[in-house]
Amino acid sequence: MKTISLALDWTPNVNHIGILVAKELGYYTELGIDLEIVSPLTDNYQLTPGKKLELELATFVLAPFETVISLNNKANKVEARAIYALLQEDLSSIASLSSSKMTSPRQLDGKIYASYQARYEDKIVQELVKKDGGTGDFEISYPAKLGIWNTLLAKQADATWIFNNWEGIEAKNQNIALQCWSMKDFGIPYGYSPVVITTQKTIDEQAELCEAFVKATQRGYLFASQHKEKAVAILSQYVTAEDKAAIDLAHALEATIPYIGEENKMGLMKPERVESFLKWLVTHSLEQEQILNQTLYNNTFCDN
């Protein structure tokens, strides 16, 4: 039995459903993996998932695709690779409370955006505002990461980044009206998020482990899509008490299942989508052209 750890990108939520199901139903154990799931609550996000991978504190981590780019292009380079995309579509958006009277992104000018301080995030939001005819001149605040959503609800910020299938579901359940804008609606390509990331060293030295992890994960997501009531029961064991009280987990799962991918090909990343995102970053001077020629992901373990 190989003991490994997976560092989550966020507190347990519906995006992680297949992983949680696979752990609870013993799918990892069947393939020789003793999986420890590490929530950012453990250290209140003092270390990002990317940093945990760099410091070898986790075998696998969940993070946006941009974390892979960052790790491969920092001074202390980490040969990181994305090996599994949890979602096949971008389910995120920039959201504001309808009560704020913002009806379009350009109205964020002069207001406050609560940022997760993720790589490229602030620039992406500025480009979104500009695409809508604004100047992109707004104030950016950096609250504690795990409390950013509550910052918006408390009207301490005018907009922030959310997952439609999580905070978006909470808003619906709590009768909180939102205005949401997706990147694709304004011609901004965005990479996969979240993705499972590991190192090239792990891929080279423990390919069988990577394959087993992916296969068990795929099986977990397939089970969740076919046995939703059981999957929700498992998810409820992991989410925070606050989320459990505020979010209809069944609704969140229904909003997520259509985007987990086809059976036996779950987790695949399309080259054209990755390339589009990379080219956008280069065009907007967020990265150097070298990223276009780098190996940043590996579909080998998903496409079997």
Backbone torsions as a table, in degrees:
resi	resn	phi	psi	omega
1	MET	NA	124.1	-179.7
2	LYS	-97.0	120.3	178.4
3	THR	-89.1	122.2	179.1
4	ILE	-135.8	164.4	178.8
5	SER	-123.0	147.8	175.0
6	LEU	-122.2	117.9	178.3
7	ALA	-90.2	121.9	-179.1
8	LEU	-75.5	155.1	177.1
9	ASP	-81.5	-18.9	-175.6
10	TRP	-155.8	173.1	174.5
11	THR	-59.3	152.9	-176.0
12	PRO	-51.1	130.3	-178.9
13	ASN	-149.9	-176.1	-171.8
14	VAL	-64.3	-25.9	176.8
15	ASN	-61.2	-26.9	-176.5
16	HIS	-91.6	5.1	-168.4
17	ILE	-53.0	-43.8	-177.8
18	GLY	-66.2	-35.0	178.3
19	ILE	-68.2	-44.9	-179.3
20	LEU	-65.1	-41.3	178.1
21	VAL	-63.4	-45.8	-178.5
22	ALA	-61.7	-36.2	178.2
23	LYS	-69.4	-48.0	-176.1
24	GLU	-67.8	-32.8	-178.1
25	LEU	-90.4	2.2	174.3
26	GLY	81.1	15.9	-178.3
27	TYR	-66.1	-38.5	177.2
28	TYR	-67.9	-43.6	-179.1
29	THR	-59.1	-40.7	179.9
30	GLU	-59.2	-28.1	-178.4
31	LEU	-102.8	16.9	173.0
32	GLY	85.0	19.8	-177.6
33	ILE	-115.0	125.8	170.7
34	ASP	-101.0	99.4	-171.7
35	LEU	-94.3	124.3	172.1
36	GLU	-100.6	123.7	178.2
37	ILE	-98.7	121.7	-175.5
38	VAL	-108.5	116.8	178.7
39	SER	-85.9	147.4	175.7
40	PRO	-64.3	-12.4	174.8
41	LEU	-63.7	-23.3	-178.4
42	THR	-56.6	-40.3	179.3
43	ASP	-126.1	17.4	-179.3
44	ASN	53.3	39.7	175.5
45	TYR	63.2	28.7	176.3
46	GLN	-65.7	-32.9	175.3
47	LEU	-116.9	129.9	176.5
48	THR	-73.1	161.6	175.8
49	PRO	-56.5	-41.2	179.1
50	GLY	-59.4	-41.4	179.1
51	LYS	-66.4	-36.5	178.3
52	LYS	-64.7	-36.2	176.8
53	LEU	-68.5	-44.3	179.7
54	GLU	-58.8	-40.7	-177.9
55	LEU	-85.3	3.6	179.8
56	GLU	60.4	36.2	176.5
57	LEU	-91.1	-7.7	178.3
58	ALA	-148.9	145.8	178.1
59	THR	-78.2	-40.9	177.6
60	PHE	-129.2	149.7	174.8
61	VAL	-137.3	156.4	173.3
62	LEU	-106.1	134.6	-179.9
63	ALA	-167.6	167.4	173.5
64	PRO	-65.2	159.9	-179.1
65	PHE	-59.3	-29.1	-178.5
66	GLU	-63.1	-21.5	176.2
67	THR	-64.9	-36.5	176.7
68	VAL	-61.7	-44.5	179.3
69	ILE	-61.3	-46.1	-178.5
70	SER	-59.3	-48.1	-177.2
71	LEU	-62.6	-34.8	-178.0
72	ASN	-81.6	-8.9	-174.9
73	ASN	-128.5	20.4	175.7
74	LYS	-93.5	166.3	-178.7
75	ALA	-57.9	-44.3	176.8
76	ASN	-94.4	75.2	-169.5
77	LYS	-57.9	136.1	173.7
78	VAL	-116.5	123.5	178.7
79	GLU	-76.6	84.0	-176.9
80	ALA	-101.7	149.0	179.0
81	ARG	-138.8	136.8	170.6
82	ALA	-81.0	133.5	-178.8
83	ILE	-122.6	-3.9	-178.1
84	TYR	-162.3	127.3	174.6
85	ALA	-100.4	119.7	-177.1
86	LEU	-65.4	-32.7	-177.8
87	LEU	-126.0	141.6	-179.6
88	GLN	-89.4	-9.3	176.6
89	GLU	-131.6	157.9	176.9
90	ASP	-79.9	112.6	-179.4
91	LEU	-100.7	18.2	179.7
92	SER	-99.3	164.6	175.7
93	SER	-160.1	165.9	172.1
94	ILE	-92.8	126.0	-172.9
95	ALA	-124.0	147.5	171.8
96	SER	-136.8	158.4	175.8
97	LEU	-71.6	135.4	178.1
98	SER	-59.3	-28.1	179.8
99	SER	-66.1	-16.6	178.4
100	SER	-77.4	-10.5	178.2
101	LYS	71.1	14.1	174.0
102	MET	-80.6	120.4	-178.6
103	THR	-110.6	-3.2	178.0
104	SER	-157.1	157.2	-177.8
105	PRO	-57.5	-34.2	-176.9
106	ARG	-61.7	-20.5	179.8
107	GLN	-77.8	0.3	173.2
108	LEU	-74.8	-19.8	176.3
109	ASP	-52.0	131.1	179.0
110	GLY	80.9	0.2	-178.8
111	LYS	-112.2	-166.8	-174.2
112	ILE	-115.4	127.6	174.1
113	TYR	-108.7	126.1	178.7
114	ALA	-88.8	113.6	-172.1
115	SER	-103.8	146.0	173.8
116	TYR	-85.1	-1.0	-179.7
117	GLN	60.3	32.5	177.2
118	ALA	-78.7	156.0	179.6
119	ARG	-58.4	129.4	178.6
120	TYR	74.5	-12.8	-171.8
121	GLU	-53.6	-52.9	-175.2
122	ASP	-62.3	-39.2	179.0
123	LYS	-67.3	-39.7	178.9
124	ILE	-61.6	-44.0	180.0
125	VAL	-65.8	-39.4	176.8
126	GLN	-61.4	-41.8	178.7
127	GLU	-66.4	-36.0	176.4
128	LEU	-59.9	-45.4	179.2
129	VAL	-63.9	-42.9	-179.6
130	LYS	-65.8	-39.4	178.4
131	LYS	-60.2	-26.2	-179.5
132	ASP	-92.4	5.3	177.0
133	GLY	98.9	3.9	178.2
134	GLY	-88.2	-177.5	-179.8
135	THR	-97.2	-17.0	-176.6
136	GLY	77.4	20.6	-178.1
137	ASP	-101.8	89.5	179.8
138	PHE	-138.0	163.1	-179.9
139	GLU	-83.1	140.8	178.9
140	ILE	-116.1	124.6	177.0
141	SER	-109.4	154.6	-178.6
142	TYR	-126.8	75.7	177.9
143	PRO	-69.2	172.0	173.0
144	ALA	-57.2	131.3	-170.6
145	LYS	-53.0	-46.5	-174.3
146	LEU	-73.4	-4.6	179.9
147	GLY	-115.4	10.8	-174.0
148	ILE	-64.7	-42.2	178.9
149	TRP	-58.4	-42.8	178.7
150	ASN	-66.6	-27.3	175.5
151	THR	-62.5	-41.7	177.8
152	LEU	-66.2	-45.8	-178.6
153	LEU	-62.1	-32.2	179.7
154	ALA	-83.7	2.1	179.0
155	LYS	61.4	31.6	173.4
156	GLN	-89.6	-5.9	174.3
157	ALA	-145.8	158.6	-176.4
158	ASP	-97.5	-19.2	179.8
159	ALA	-160.1	156.9	173.9
160	THR	-159.0	175.5	-178.6
161	TRP	-91.7	132.2	179.7
162	ILE	-134.6	164.9	167.1
163	PHE	-97.4	125.0	-177.9
164	ASN	-62.1	-29.8	-177.1
165	ASN	-89.5	9.0	176.6
166	TRP	-132.7	-79.1	176.5
167	GLU	-61.7	-34.1	177.9
168	GLY	-62.9	-39.6	177.1
169	ILE	-68.7	-40.1	177.2
170	GLU	-58.4	-44.4	-179.4
171	ALA	-59.4	-43.4	179.0
172	LYS	-63.9	-43.9	-178.8
173	ASN	-64.1	-32.3	-177.4
174	GLN	-97.2	9.6	-179.3
175	ASN	55.6	41.7	175.9
176	ILE	-102.8	112.0	-177.5
177	ALA	-77.0	131.1	179.2
178	LEU	-120.6	153.0	165.5
179	GLN	-108.3	125.6	-176.4
180	CYS	-127.1	141.3	179.4
181	TRP	-130.6	124.6	179.6
182	SER	-92.0	153.6	-179.4
183	MET	-62.7	-41.6	-175.4
184	LYS	-64.9	-27.7	179.3
185	ASP	-68.8	-13.7	179.7
186	PHE	-119.5	23.0	173.8
187	GLY	71.5	22.7	179.3
188	ILE	-106.5	111.8	178.3
189	PRO	-72.3	144.3	178.8
190	TYR	-133.7	145.1	-177.9
191	GLY	-75.7	-173.4	-179.7
192	TYR	-78.4	142.7	178.8
193	SER	-159.5	128.8	-6.4
194	PRO	-85.5	163.1	175.7
195	VAL	-124.9	154.8	172.5
196	VAL	-84.4	128.4	-177.5
197	ILE	-122.0	139.8	171.8
198	THR	-140.2	-172.1	-179.9
199	THR	-102.3	157.7	176.5
200	GLN	-63.0	-31.7	177.5
201	LYS	-60.8	-43.4	178.4
202	THR	-64.5	-41.4	178.9
203	ILE	-62.1	-43.5	-178.5
204	ASP	-69.0	-41.8	-172.3
205	GLU	-93.9	-20.9	-176.5
206	GLN	-137.0	51.2	-178.3
207	ALA	-59.5	-38.4	-179.6
208	GLU	-65.1	-35.6	176.7
209	LEU	-64.7	-45.2	179.4
210	CYS	-61.5	-42.8	179.7
211	GLU	-64.2	-42.8	-180.0
212	ALA	-64.8	-42.2	179.5
213	PHE	-61.0	-45.5	-179.2
214	VAL	-65.9	-43.0	-178.4
215	LYS	-63.5	-42.5	178.3
216	ALA	-65.6	-37.9	179.8
217	THR	-66.1	-45.3	177.1
218	GLN	-58.0	-42.9	-179.5
219	ARG	-63.3	-36.2	178.4
220	GLY	-65.9	-42.6	179.3
221	TYR	-68.7	-36.9	177.7
222	LEU	-63.6	-44.9	178.0
223	PHE	-59.4	-44.2	-178.6
224	ALA	-60.7	-34.9	-179.4
225	SER	-74.3	-24.7	-175.8
226	GLN	-101.8	-19.6	-177.8
227	HIS	-133.2	69.4	-169.6
228	LYS	-65.6	-38.1	-178.5
229	GLU	-63.9	-44.0	178.1
230	LYS	-65.4	-40.9	179.8
231	ALA	-62.4	-40.8	178.1
232	VAL	-64.2	-39.4	178.7
233	ALA	-61.8	-39.1	178.2
234	ILE	-69.2	-44.6	179.4
235	LEU	-58.2	-38.9	-177.6
236	SER	-64.0	-20.8	178.6
237	GLN	-75.7	-19.4	-172.8
238	TYR	-107.5	-30.1	-174.2
239	VAL	-69.2	158.7	178.5
240	THR	-68.4	158.5	179.0
241	ALA	-59.8	-37.0	179.9
242	GLU	-63.7	-45.9	179.2
243	ASP	-66.9	-39.0	-179.0
244	LYS	-62.5	-34.9	-179.9
245	ALA	-77.7	-27.3	-171.7
246	ALA	-100.4	-22.0	-170.9
247	ILE	-118.1	131.0	172.7
248	ASP	-77.2	103.6	-173.3
249	LEU	-64.7	-31.5	178.1
250	ALA	-65.9	-41.5	177.7
251	HIS	-65.0	-39.5	179.4
252	ALA	-63.3	-40.8	179.3
253	LEU	-66.7	-42.1	178.1
254	GLU	-59.2	-35.6	-179.3
255	ALA	-76.3	-14.9	-174.6
256	THR	-101.2	-40.2	-172.5
257	ILE	-51.8	-40.1	-179.0
258	PRO	-62.1	-11.3	-172.4
259	TYR	-114.4	13.3	-177.2
260	ILE	-88.3	-8.9	177.0
261	GLY	100.8	170.5	-178.1
262	GLU	-76.1	149.7	177.9
263	GLU	-55.4	136.8	-179.8
264	ASN	72.5	-3.9	176.1
265	LYS	-129.7	14.4	177.7
266	MET	-61.3	138.8	177.5
267	GLY	98.2	-12.7	-178.0
268	LEU	-63.3	144.2	175.5
269	MET	-113.7	126.9	-178.0
270	LYS	-78.4	127.0	-179.1
271	PRO	-55.4	-40.5	-177.3
272	GLU	-66.5	-32.2	178.6
273	ARG	-72.6	-42.5	177.4
274	VAL	-62.8	-45.4	-178.7
275	GLU	-61.4	-40.6	179.4
276	SER	-61.2	-41.8	179.1
277	PHE	-66.7	-44.3	-179.6
278	LEU	-62.6	-42.9	179.8
279	LYS	-64.5	-36.5	178.4
280	TRP	-64.0	-41.2	179.5
281	LEU	-63.1	-40.9	-180.0
282	VAL	-68.9	-44.9	-179.4
283	THR	-59.5	-34.2	-178.0
284	HIS	-97.8	19.3	172.9
285	SER	58.2	31.1	176.9
286	LEU	-92.5	-19.4	177.2
287	GLU	-147.2	162.1	176.4
288	GLN	-83.3	160.7	-177.0
289	GLU	-61.9	-17.7	-177.8
290	GLN	-59.4	-25.9	-178.6
291	ILE	-66.0	-22.1	-178.7
292	LEU	-69.6	-19.5	-177.8
293	ASN	-110.5	8.1	-178.4
294	GLN	-91.0	150.9	173.1
295	THR	-88.6	110.4	-173.5
296	LEU	-115.3	-13.6	-179.0
297	TYR	-145.8	164.3	-177.3
298	ASN	-144.1	113.7	-178.2
299	ASN	-91.3	0.3	-172.6
300	THR	-51.4	-43.8	-172.0
301	PHE	-78.6	-20.1	-179.8
302	CYS	-86.6	-33.3	-171.4
303	ASP	-98.1	70.7	178.8
304	ASN	-132.8	NA	NA
